[in-house]
Amino acid sequence: MFLGGRTLVIISVVYSCKW
């Protein structure tokens, strides 16, 4: 975990854009 919760949020946004 690098940034912690922030990383999960970014991943969620990226997944939303991909799907």
LINGIVEN-V724006 format. One record per run of one state. SS is the DSSP state (hx for helix, st for strand, lp for the rest). FROM is the first residue (numbers start at 1). TO is the last residue. Records with the same first field share a line. If there is no record, write none. Layout:
SS->FROM-TO ; FROM-TO
This chain:
lp->1-4 ; 19-19
hx->5-18
